[in-house]
Each structure stands twice: as C-alpha cells, then as structure tokens.
Amino acid sequence: MGNQNEDSTEKVLDPEFISVIVDVMDVKPNEIKNITYLKKGITNDSFTFEVKDKTYIIRIPGVGTDKLINRVNEYNVYEVLKGKKISDHVIYISYESGIKITEFWETARVCDPFDRNDVRRCMEKLKEFHNSNLEVSHFFDPFAEIEFYESLWKGKPLMFEDYVDVKKNVLSLEKLIDQLPKQLVLAHVDSISDNFLFVEDTVFVIDWEYAAMQDPHFDIAMFAIYSMYDREQTDYLMESYFAGKCTTEIRMKIYAYMAIGGLLWSNWCEYKSALGVDFGEYAIKQYEYAKEYYAIVVNELLPKTEYSLEMRTIKGKK
C-alpha cells in the first residue's frame, strides 16, 4: 500500500531483468543506458533506464509479493485501462513475473494532499474514472483481506491489546455497508496521494495493483487515511468529490470505510513488521482510524439515519 517506508541503499539491476528490457525494447544490452535505482516501494523495487534517449521505469516485484498481489488481476486491470488516458503508459507487463515497464515522465509530480487545489483535481480525476463504466471480473473484499492479513501473522503476538474488540466492532460495520446504496465500479483501492501524478495540465493515476470492482466511495476513504487526515480535512475531500452534495448517508459510509481500511492496513503493517519493515506512526494511525471512525459512525451519524448495525434491512422494512 503506497510508499510509507524508509529510504533504502542503492541496488544494481540484475542481468535477468536487463534481458527482459532487451527483449521488450528489441535492443542490445549496450544500448540500455543510465540504469538508476529509483526507489524501494513496499512491495516493489524500481529502476529507471534509457533507450534511444527516452527514459523508462522497470518495476521489479519484491520478495513475498506473490502473497500480497494477484498479478493476473493487475494485468487484466491494465488491459481495461488501455487507451483511456487514466493510468501511466505501460510498455510491458507480465502476469507471471509481475515485471512492468512504463514510460518515465520527467516533469511528473505527485499530489500534495495538503494542497486543496491538488486535492480537488485528484477527486475530479477519481470521479472521472469511476464514471467510466470500466469493469473487471474480480472484486476487492476488505473484510476478507482483514482476515487474510491476520492469517499471515502466523500466531505472532498482537501489537494492540484491544485488537479483538476493535476487530469485532469493525467487522460489524459490514451489516451497515450491506444496507447502504452502492454501485460497483472499477475502483483503484490504493487511491493514495502518491499514486496521483500531475503531468503538466493532466492528472494520471498509477499503481493499480489492488484495483478491483468496489464501491467508488471506498477510494475516497483510502485517500483520507493514507494522508492521515483529520475529520475537517476528510470532509473537504468529500466536498471536493461530491461538489458540495455529500449526504449524511454517504458521509457515514465513507467514515465506515475509513474504519475498515484503518484495520485492514494496520493488519497489513503488522504483517510487514514481522518481515522487518517498521511503519511507525503510520501503522499506529491506521489502527486509530479503526477505532475513531467506528465510534463516529455508531455514536454520531447512525442515530440520525434509518439504518442499523443489527439487521441487514432498513428499519421498518422487510
């Protein structure tokens, strides 16, 4: 999920990956220039390289990535996005190895989640692709993913003493989510500020590894919790997406998704912690979202609506 990680030492691109570039770009090894280690992501390493005076990025999946990412699903998403001017320009992607080659945009910059104009433009882009009627065959189930990441701990002691109660509370939100109106679309799922690129006057969205069919409002919640927004900032985010027309029910649903996403990525961080990657404040904050926004939904917003955590139908209706 995103790039909440510390800097890494420089690496060298292995010959096996250079051979992939040779095959894909139809060049000789000595025609590949200026190979540079770009970054260590949470699940991938990236290198830039030049071929015929043009720069590209090659993504190399990290150890254990096969447990976290379904590369066939990712491949299918990029097939659907082809020619839509939504994502970065993919030159090559393998659903077997997970290796991906894309064009490198020299002038690109990521979204600043604390710049309101950036946020507004990102929400406009988010809404644009949500409304594009794009479909894939797979679905992202955050409740199943919570259980999946927990299963990866393999008996590791819990970081939080109240985890059992917090998890029970968060899972109870599924009953509420099932009642609220929603329309499934191709959602990004990892729709964080780092994955919105500003290239001159255009906004592109990158890193579709988690993308699947889901409620579009889930993406708004993920942007908020990764940016570690407070409630006021989150409300501005919603107002930007809905152009000032966000109902109490939708606001409640997005807050619920923030609680669900908080526990989901907290569990994810705990799994990564077992592998020696510490996310510090970010991991703790995600867990706090699970508790804080569950409380806001149940104690503040739910009583203002006709919905309930106790049943899967609207009160008074069968």
PyMOL commands that set and color helices and strands:
alter all, ss='L'
color gray80, all
select helices_A, chain A and resi 15-25+29-31+65-68+71-81+116-130+142-151+163-179+193-195+216-226+231-242+248-274+280-304
alter helices_A, ss='H'
color red, helices_A
select strands_A, chain A and resi 32-40+44-51+54-61+90-93+100-103+109-110+185-187+196-199+202-205+212-214
alter strands_A, ss='S'
color yellow, strands_A
deselect
rebuild
show_as cartoon
